[in-house]
């Protein structure tokens, strides 16, 4: 089990200063006399409800440790130190985690962490940079570009890049655009995914929204404005949920610095597939329903329930469910479980192919996968955020059933474009549906 679930954690970082925290969580240790000693290595100061953290101990003069949580209903911790925070209770909750030597229980250490309703955002430093000569999409002339350096707890620092276009006159609001997998491409030039022949559906969406009077902010986790970091924000280790802090932190920066924290105008977002997962985590786990007025989530979120996705095809959970895109369309059988290709995308977030191992029959760490899912946090509603979902009738991936699971939980509205594949903007009517929804529904709720 240790080999399956252990990954290296990063020490408490400067991001916590932005969150008005006071450095790393306090730890104490004892040595039962003489040289033996034990301590907890870099515990987090804050963790979201339902989230996980791999604790590790620094031990000298003893072998083997026992982990425990002494706070009633304060979550669980296994023999490897994998802690999963509670999803119910009164938050913030102060939780005490302890470790002791198996050979001498008096040799022990403890750490106190704060479990909060949502995961902590990171910090971001934004710099205006020269826009490159783009290979396609909206031209360089008229665009403003930024490099956003993000720091999130438990994962490596990472840079995102923004392509911003402003409409003539006073903007009606701001719309953020994200692409699939780890969001390494620009929405207006996601080739070949958003193309149908020579028609660029992604550009059509962005241009329509811009012409309607909105700021358009395209976020790419490429390096910079390229696909040289193809896994984008999913570049691990750290786990999908914690890595999604990168997108959420960038969205918060956009709200403050591009949207100017304007509460009288809407901030909205759309993302396809992995981009929809980033939005899902931002709402469900990072509390950005506080700033998003409307989201158009397309083809997902495909990571709503990793514990139901990372299973062998023979598992009963993977049985096909009937789905009909629109009246008159043929009934399809769709599964909530991943294929090997799907699992490989998720596994870029981890140091080992946990999901692929699970679908190939290895015992699945179900609690760990659920904790890392979009729905791993306590169920919440979003009264200030209109949630729209759009699916493609030609999408036969797990993203449809995964997305419906999230949508049914959070109470979204959903529609389907009969001829659209998984990359919905590649179908002309799919691109038109996305743009129309945003233009008509991106309003302060």
MARBA-701001 format. One line per field, with one value per residue (C-alpha): residue number from 1; residue in one letter; x, y, z. Coordinates in pm, whole numbers, plus 50000, padded with zeros to 5 digits. Example, Ala and Ser with C-alpha at 12.3 -4.5 7.8 and 13.67 -1.06 7.14 Angstrom:
! residues 2
num = c(1 / 2);
residu = c(a / s);
u = c(51230 / 51367);
v = c(49550 / 49894);
w = c(50780 / 50714);
//
This chain:
! residues 445
num = c(1 / 2 / 3 / 4 / 5 / 6 / 7 / 8 / 9 / 10 / 11 / 12 / 13 / 14 / 15 / 16 / 17 / 18 / 19 / 20 / 21 / 22 / 23 / 24 / 25 / 26 / 27 / 28 / 29 / 30 / 31 / 32 / 33 / 34 / 35 / 36 / 37 / 38 / 39 / 40 / 41 / 42 / 43 / 44 / 45 / 46 / 47 / 48 / 49 / 50 / 51 / 52 / 53 / 54 / 55 / 56 / 57 / 58 / 59 / 60 / 61 / 62 / 63 / 64 / 65 / 66 / 67 / 68 / 69 / 70 / 71 / 72 / 73 / 74 / 75 / 76 / 77 / 78 / 79 / 80 / 81 / 82 / 83 / 84 / 85 / 86 / 87 / 88 / 89 / 90 / 91 / 92 / 93 / 94 / 95 / 96 / 97 / 98 / 99 / 100 / 101 / 102 / 103 / 104 / 105 / 106 / 107 / 108 / 109 / 110 / 111 / 112 / 113 / 114 / 115 / 116 / 117 / 118 / 119 / 120 / 121 / 122 / 123 / 124 / 125 / 126 / 127 / 128 / 129 / 130 / 131 / 132 / 133 / 134 / 135 / 136 / 137 / 138 / 139 / 140 / 141 / 142 / 143 / 144 / 145 / 146 / 147 / 148 / 149 / 150 / 151 / 152 / 153 / 154 / 155 / 156 / 157 / 158 / 159 / 160 / 161 / 162 / 163 / 164 / 165 / 166 / 167 / 168 / 169 / 170 / 171 / 172 / 173 / 174 / 175 / 176 / 177 / 178 / 179 / 180 / 181 / 182 / 183 / 184 / 185 / 186 / 187 / 188 / 189 / 190 / 191 / 192 / 193 / 194 / 195 / 196 / 197 / 198 / 199 / 200 / 201 / 202 / 203 / 204 / 205 / 206 / 207 / 208 / 209 / 210 / 211 / 212 / 213 / 214 / 215 / 216 / 217 / 218 / 219 / 220 / 221 / 222 / 223 / 224 / 225 / 226 / 227 / 228 / 229 / 230 / 231 / 232 / 233 / 234 / 235 / 236 / 237 / 238 / 239 / 240 / 241 / 242 / 243 / 244 / 245 / 246 / 247 / 248 / 249 / 250 / 251 / 252 / 253 / 254 / 255 / 256 / 257 / 258 / 259 / 260 / 261 / 262 / 263 / 264 / 265 / 266 / 267 / 268 / 269 / 270 / 271 / 272 / 273 / 274 / 275 / 276 / 277 / 278 / 279 / 280 / 281 / 282 / 283 / 284 / 285 / 286 / 287 / 288 / 289 / 290 / 291 / 292 / 293 / 294 / 295 / 296 / 297 / 298 / 299 / 300 / 301 / 302 / 303 / 304 / 305 / 306 / 307 / 308 / 309 / 310 / 311 / 312 / 313 / 314 / 315 / 316 / 317 / 318 / 319 / 320 / 321 / 322 / 323 / 324 / 325 / 326 / 327 / 328 / 329 / 330 / 331 / 332 / 333 / 334 / 335 / 336 / 337 / 338 / 339 / 340 / 341 / 342 / 343 / 344 / 345 / 346 / 347 / 348 / 349 / 350 / 351 / 352 / 353 / 354 / 355 / 356 / 357 / 358 / 359 / 360 / 361 / 362 / 363 / 364 / 365 / 366 / 367 / 368 / 369 / 370 / 371 / 372 / 373 / 374 / 375 / 376 / 377 / 378 / 379 / 380 / 381 / 382 / 383 / 384 / 385 / 386 / 387 / 388 / 389 / 390 / 391 / 392 / 393 / 394 / 395 / 396 / 397 / 398 / 399 / 400 / 401 / 402 / 403 / 404 / 405 / 406 / 407 / 408 / 409 / 410 / 411 / 412 / 413 / 414 / 415 / 416 / 417 / 418 / 419 / 420 / 421 / 422 / 423 / 424 / 425 / 426 / 427 / 428 / 429 / 430 / 431 / 432 / 433 / 434 / 435 / 436 / 437 / 438 / 439 / 440 / 441 / 442 / 443 / 444 / 445);
residu = c(x / x / x / x / x / x / x / x / x / x / x / x / x / x / x / x / x / x / x / x / x / x / x / x / x / x / x / x / x / x / x / x / x / x / x / x / x / x / x / x / x / x / x / x / x / x / x / x / x / x / x / x / x / x / x / x / x / x / x / x / x / x / x / x / x / x / x / x / x / x / x / x / x / x / x / x / x / x / x / x / x / x / x / x / x / x / x / x / x / x / x / x / x / x / x / x / x / x / x / x / x / x / x / x / x / x / x / x / x / x / x / x / x / x / x / x / x / x / x / x / x / x / x / x / x / x / x / x / x / x / x / x / x / x / x / x / x / x / x / x / x / x / x / x / x / x / x / x / x / x / x / x / x / x / x / x / x / x / x / x / x / x / x / x / x / x / x / x / x / x / x / x / x / x / x / x / x / x / x / x / x / x / x / x / x / x / x / x / x / x / x / x / x / x / x / x / x / x / x / x / x / x / x / x / x / x / x / x / x / x / x / x / x / x / x / x / x / x / x / x / x / x / x / x / x / x / x / x / x / x / x / x / x / x / x / x / x / x / x / x / x / x / x / x / x / x / x / x / x / x / x / x / x / x / x / x / x / x / x / x / x / x / x / x / x / x / x / x / x / x / x / x / x / x / x / x / x / x / x / x / x / x / x / x / x / x / x / x / x / x / x / x / x / x / x / x / x / x / x / x / x / x / x / x / x / x / x / x / x / x / x / x / x / x / x / x / x / x / x / x / x / x / x / x / x / x / x / x / x / x / x / x / x / x / x / x / x / x / x / x / x / x / x / x / x / x / x / x / x / x / x / x / x / x / x / x / x / x / x / x / x / x / x / x / x / x / x / x / x / x / x / x / x / x / x / x / x / x / x / x / x / x / x / x / x / x / x / x / x / x / x / x / x / x / x / x / x / x / x / x / x / x / x / x / x / x / x / x / x / x / x / x / x / x / x / x / x / x / x / x / x / x / x / x / x / x / x / x / x / x / x / x / x / x / x / x / x / x / x / x / x / x / x / x / x);
u = c(50000 / 50288 / 50418 / 50073 / 49990 / 50313 / 50426 / 50666 / 50509 / 50639 / 50716 / 50490 / 50536 / 50482 / 50132 / 50000 / 50101 / 49834 / 49580 / 49665 / 49809 / 50113 / 50349 / 50348 / 50130 / 50284 / 50458 / 50603 / 50822 / 50966 / 51253 / 51210 / 51552 / 51896 / 51936 / 51609 / 51386 / 51076 / 50906 / 50647 / 50793 / 50636 / 50273 / 50023 / 49876 / 49543 / 49357 / 49012 / 48727 / 48751 / 49102 / 49403 / 49761 / 50044 / 50214 / 50567 / 50776 / 51145 / 51267 / 51606 / 51693 / 51367 / 51192 / 50827 / 50564 / 50196 / 49976 / 49658 / 49404 / 49307 / 49039 / 48689 / 48545 / 48863 / 48918 / 49117 / 49480 / 49614 / 49931 / 50129 / 50034 / 49775 / 49531 / 49181 / 49003 / 48639 / 48357 / 48116 / 48146 / 48186 / 48455 / 48715 / 48809 / 49135 / 49266 / 49553 / 49758 / 50010 / 50284 / 50467 / 50741 / 50618 / 50908 / 50855 / 50512 / 50651 / 50861 / 50600 / 50521 / 50205 / 50086 / 49774 / 49617 / 49312 / 49047 / 48842 / 48527 / 48726 / 49082 / 49325 / 49407 / 49769 / 49951 / 50005 / 50246 / 50144 / 50368 / 50272 / 50482 / 50516 / 50271 / 50435 / 50339 / 50049 / 50012 / 49640 / 49341 / 49293 / 49591 / 49876 / 49783 / 49510 / 49600 / 49769 / 49965 / 50062 / 50275 / 50120 / 50352 / 50151 / 50251 / 50018 / 50075 / 50199 / 50280 / 50559 / 50534 / 50392 / 50340 / 50028 / 49999 / 49706 / 49595 / 49359 / 49142 / 48925 / 48610 / 48537 / 48371 / 48311 / 48324 / 48002 / 48207 / 48499 / 48504 / 48786 / 48847 / 49028 / 49106 / 49113 / 49354 / 49583 / 49492 / 49823 / 49661 / 49488 / 49113 / 49125 / 49392 / 49351 / 49463 / 49340 / 49086 / 48872 / 48904 / 48667 / 48866 / 48997 / 48722 / 48847 / 48555 / 48745 / 48826 / 48461 / 48356 / 48609 / 48544 / 48167 / 48201 / 48448 / 48222 / 47933 / 48124 / 48311 / 48676 / 48810 / 49086 / 49236 / 49447 / 49709 / 49941 / 50178 / 50530 / 50474 / 50186 / 50315 / 50248 / 50598 / 50431 / 50151 / 50014 / 49960 / 49811 / 49792 / 50172 / 50233 / 50302 / 50051 / 49720 / 49451 / 49258 / 49562 / 49701 / 49369 / 49476 / 49681 / 49373 / 49174 / 49458 / 49488 / 49111 / 49131 / 49416 / 49206 / 48915 / 49134 / 49357 / 49167 / 48809 / 48923 / 48708 / 48403 / 48103 / 47854 / 47977 / 47994 / 48303 / 48227 / 48425 / 48410 / 48633 / 48616 / 48695 / 48998 / 48920 / 48573 / 48731 / 48942 / 48622 / 48452 / 48734 / 48739 / 48370 / 48331 / 48669 / 48819 / 48512 / 48521 / 48144 / 48217 / 48347 / 48199 / 47857 / 47815 / 48012 / 47967 / 48111 / 48152 / 48227 / 48263 / 48387 / 48549 / 48705 / 48389 / 48430 / 48776 / 48677 / 48413 / 48633 / 48947 / 48799 / 48829 / 48568 / 48431 / 48334 / 47954 / 48002 / 48125 / 47801 / 47675 / 47399 / 47151 / 47193 / 46998 / 47138 / 46813 / 46469 / 46489 / 46860 / 46964 / 47000 / 47361 / 47525 / 47786 / 48009 / 48136 / 48467 / 48784 / 48962 / 49337 / 49390 / 49168 / 49353 / 49688 / 49580 / 49481 / 49801 / 50015 / 49909 / 50076 / 50422 / 50288 / 50006 / 49758 / 49449 / 49588 / 49694 / 49342 / 49167 / 49409 / 49296 / 49519 / 49329 / 49192 / 49257 / 48891 / 48903 / 49205 / 49042 / 48718 / 48912 / 49089 / 48765 / 48574 / 48302 / 48549 / 48454 / 48130 / 47830 / 47753 / 47511 / 47613 / 47334 / 47552 / 47677 / 47469 / 47606 / 47545 / 47668 / 47693 / 47758 / 47818 / 47600 / 47906 / 48103 / 48130 / 48382 / 48335 / 48316 / 47940 / 47846 / 48110 / 47976 / 47615 / 47711 / 47852 / 47569 / 47302 / 47481 / 47523 / 47195 / 47319 / 47126 / 47247 / 47196 / 47339 / 47454 / 47366 / 47651 / 47925 / 48218 / 48408 / 48581 / 48247 / 48376 / 48490 / 48124 / 47989 / 47662 / 47858 / 48071 / 47757 / 47581 / 47873 / 47900 / 47523 / 47502 / 47782 / 47652 / 47298 / 47363 / 47684 / 47509 / 47545 / 47305);
v = c(50000 / 50241 / 50207 / 50279 / 50587 / 50765 / 51074 / 51352 / 51656 / 52007 / 52201 / 52482 / 52764 / 53136 / 53087 / 53068 / 53427 / 53532 / 53330 / 53506 / 53190 / 53181 / 52941 / 52566 / 52385 / 52340 / 52013 / 51868 / 51567 / 51369 / 51133 / 50863 / 50959 / 50936 / 50969 / 50833 / 51107 / 51141 / 51432 / 51493 / 51622 / 51943 / 51910 / 52140 / 52432 / 52405 / 52140 / 52132 / 51913 / 51572 / 51637 / 51413 / 51461 / 51208 / 51257 / 51132 / 51096 / 51161 / 50892 / 50815 / 50535 / 50343 / 50145 / 50140 / 50400 / 50415 / 50702 / 50825 / 51108 / 51204 / 51460 / 51304 / 51281 / 51448 / 51223 / 50904 / 50813 / 50477 / 50289 / 50471 / 50817 / 50890 / 51131 / 51198 / 51494 / 51469 / 51584 / 51658 / 51864 / 52226 / 52398 / 52525 / 52226 / 52193 / 51837 / 51670 / 51406 / 51198 / 50949 / 50721 / 50463 / 50105 / 49998 / 50279 / 50452 / 50724 / 50834 / 51045 / 51366 / 51551 / 51820 / 52037 / 52129 / 52333 / 52160 / 52424 / 52407 / 52450 / 52388 / 52678 / 52882 / 52948 / 53271 / 53420 / 53674 / 53815 / 53995 / 54144 / 53991 / 54039 / 53828 / 53582 / 53546 / 53306 / 53023 / 53097 / 53228 / 53593 / 53795 / 53916 / 54275 / 54367 / 54097 / 54146 / 53859 / 53772 / 53517 / 53404 / 53223 / 53014 / 52859 / 52604 / 52392 / 52040 / 52079 / 52235 / 52599 / 52634 / 52908 / 52981 / 53222 / 53445 / 53587 / 53874 / 54063 / 54361 / 54469 / 54817 / 55019 / 54923 / 54544 / 54370 / 54121 / 53879 / 53523 / 53271 / 52997 / 52665 / 52364 / 51990 / 51753 / 51988 / 52303 / 52340 / 52487 / 52817 / 52792 / 52992 / 52764 / 52417 / 52227 / 51971 / 51923 / 52231 / 52221 / 52074 / 52071 / 52424 / 52571 / 52679 / 52634 / 52756 / 53086 / 53123 / 53092 / 53343 / 53591 / 53578 / 53640 / 53924 / 54085 / 54065 / 54299 / 54075 / 54064 / 53726 / 53564 / 53248 / 53054 / 52807 / 52600 / 52553 / 52690 / 52964 / 52948 / 52613 / 52246 / 52179 / 52103 / 51886 / 51779 / 52140 / 52190 / 51809 / 51790 / 51606 / 51476 / 51602 / 51453 / 51595 / 51783 / 51959 / 52036 / 52203 / 52476 / 52613 / 52689 / 52818 / 53047 / 53185 / 53244 / 53437 / 53648 / 53720 / 53827 / 54069 / 54203 / 54174 / 54189 / 54435 / 54260 / 54420 / 54273 / 54455 / 54273 / 53895 / 53676 / 53358 / 53058 / 52775 / 52472 / 52147 / 51804 / 51854 / 52226 / 52151 / 51949 / 52251 / 52456 / 52179 / 52167 / 52548 / 52552 / 52238 / 52231 / 52581 / 52794 / 53002 / 53009 / 53326 / 53493 / 53301 / 53423 / 53155 / 52860 / 52667 / 52323 / 52115 / 51741 / 51683 / 51721 / 51384 / 51355 / 51387 / 51042 / 50892 / 50607 / 50506 / 50577 / 50385 / 50034 / 49727 / 49711 / 49394 / 49582 / 49625 / 50000 / 50006 / 49866 / 50079 / 50329 / 50438 / 50793 / 50976 / 51309 / 51458 / 51325 / 51117 / 51038 / 50675 / 50548 / 50491 / 50281 / 50479 / 50382 / 50597 / 50403 / 50506 / 50343 / 50297 / 50619 / 50813 / 50668 / 50766 / 51133 / 51123 / 50941 / 51237 / 51389 / 51111 / 50957 / 50614 / 50492 / 50449 / 50466 / 50242 / 49987 / 49993 / 49940 / 49655 / 49479 / 49604 / 49677 / 50030 / 50282 / 50383 / 50638 / 50807 / 50828 / 50968 / 51228 / 51340 / 51366 / 51684 / 51545 / 51459 / 51772 / 51814 / 51859 / 52228 / 52430 / 52740 / 53000 / 53277 / 53071 / 52950 / 52610 / 52500 / 52169 / 52080 / 51731 / 51590 / 51317 / 51161 / 51154 / 50792 / 50856 / 50838 / 51218 / 51209 / 50984 / 51148 / 51491 / 51394 / 51261 / 51602 / 51793 / 51591 / 51656 / 52032 / 52095 / 52210 / 52263 / 52049 / 52021 / 51807 / 51875 / 51568 / 51579 / 51703 / 51482 / 51507 / 51834 / 52012 / 52335 / 52132 / 52100 / 52427 / 52399 / 52299 / 52613 / 52820 / 52666 / 52748 / 53106 / 53161 / 53028 / 53254 / 53567 / 53513 / 53375 / 53539 / 53766 / 53846 / 53610);
w = c(50000 / 50074 / 49718 / 49579 / 49780 / 49876 / 49694 / 49782 / 49944 / 49929 / 50243 / 50354 / 50105 / 50075 / 49932 / 50287 / 50351 / 50099 / 50295 / 50625 / 50771 / 50993 / 50818 / 50854 / 51106 / 51445 / 51525 / 51840 / 51895 / 52179 / 52208 / 52470 / 52610 / 52445 / 52070 / 51926 / 51780 / 51565 / 51388 / 51117 / 50792 / 50656 / 50764 / 50590 / 50778 / 50597 / 50397 / 50242 / 50365 / 50201 / 50067 / 50130 / 50241 / 50249 / 50585 / 50639 / 50953 / 51014 / 51249 / 51398 / 51637 / 51581 / 51308 / 51212 / 51306 / 51393 / 51273 / 51442 / 51442 / 51797 / 51705 / 51714 / 51360 / 51239 / 50938 / 50883 / 50843 / 50729 / 50817 / 50546 / 50676 / 50407 / 50572 / 50433 / 50587 / 50697 / 50471 / 50752 / 51066 / 51164 / 50958 / 51014 / 51227 / 51417 / 51374 / 51558 / 51374 / 51569 / 51490 / 51731 / 51708 / 51710 / 51927 / 52180 / 52184 / 52409 / 52111 / 51932 / 51745 / 51655 / 51419 / 51427 / 51095 / 51003 / 50791 / 50608 / 50395 / 50071 / 49959 / 49999 / 49693 / 49610 / 49531 / 49187 / 49045 / 48707 / 48455 / 48121 / 47844 / 47469 / 47275 / 47038 / 46673 / 46712 / 46463 / 46433 / 46620 / 46710 / 46578 / 46796 / 46721 / 46968 / 47220 / 47557 / 47709 / 48065 / 48244 / 48573 / 48814 / 49059 / 49390 / 49548 / 49856 / 49796 / 49424 / 49222 / 49119 / 48769 / 48511 / 48309 / 48016 / 47927 / 47593 / 47669 / 47421 / 47507 / 47320 / 47195 / 47468 / 47829 / 47872 / 47974 / 48174 / 48149 / 48015 / 48078 / 47818 / 47880 / 47663 / 47726 / 47903 / 48101 / 47908 / 47723 / 47408 / 47341 / 47293 / 46968 / 46818 / 46966 / 46659 / 46562 / 46843 / 46782 / 46402 / 46144 / 45826 / 45797 / 46016 / 46359 / 46599 / 46902 / 46736 / 46635 / 47000 / 47131 / 46849 / 46901 / 47274 / 47214 / 46951 / 47199 / 47432 / 47677 / 47776 / 47660 / 47865 / 47723 / 47971 / 47858 / 48074 / 47781 / 47808 / 47688 / 47438 / 47309 / 47380 / 47516 / 47849 / 47704 / 48042 / 48146 / 48491 / 48529 / 48548 / 48875 / 49123 / 49375 / 49263 / 49036 / 49302 / 49443 / 49095 / 49008 / 49251 / 48960 / 48749 / 49045 / 49148 / 48793 / 48781 / 49108 / 48960 / 48651 / 48872 / 49064 / 48785 / 48455 / 48583 / 48853 / 49117 / 48960 / 49140 / 48914 / 48602 / 48553 / 48550 / 48353 / 48228 / 47980 / 47936 / 47744 / 47892 / 48121 / 48107 / 48239 / 48521 / 48617 / 48644 / 48841 / 49096 / 49112 / 49207 / 49418 / 49591 / 49577 / 49646 / 49327 / 49312 / 49508 / 49190 / 48892 / 48779 / 48510 / 48375 / 48051 / 48126 / 47808 / 47786 / 48156 / 48420 / 48336 / 48684 / 48891 / 49052 / 49003 / 49235 / 48979 / 48676 / 48773 / 48774 / 48550 / 48275 / 48437 / 48754 / 48787 / 48827 / 48467 / 48324 / 48036 / 48105 / 47840 / 47708 / 47439 / 47325 / 47191 / 47107 / 46793 / 46835 / 46878 / 47233 / 47334 / 47603 / 47794 / 48086 / 48372 / 48370 / 48191 / 47903 / 47930 / 47733 / 47974 / 48273 / 48123 / 48121 / 48488 / 48582 / 48468 / 48800 / 49000 / 49032 / 48935 / 48705 / 48987 / 48766 / 48493 / 48754 / 48897 / 48563 / 48497 / 48814 / 49095 / 49418 / 49383 / 49663 / 49657 / 49940 / 49788 / 49443 / 49588 / 49786 / 49467 / 49268 / 49183 / 49411 / 49687 / 49880 / 50074 / 49845 / 49795 / 49586 / 49393 / 49427 / 49280 / 48985 / 48692 / 48587 / 48227 / 48086 / 47718 / 47582 / 47235 / 47089 / 46924 / 47248 / 47360 / 47639 / 48014 / 48020 / 47959 / 48253 / 48472 / 48381 / 48441 / 48785 / 48880 / 48718 / 48897 / 49225 / 49190 / 49006 / 48665 / 48343 / 48054 / 47681 / 47402 / 47045 / 46840 / 46587 / 46822 / 46928 / 47255 / 47148 / 47107 / 46942 / 46640 / 46535 / 46395 / 46587 / 46898 / 46877 / 46815 / 47117 / 47348 / 47225 / 47242 / 47597 / 47715 / 47542 / 47666 / 48015 / 48138 / 48383 / 48752 / 48927);
//
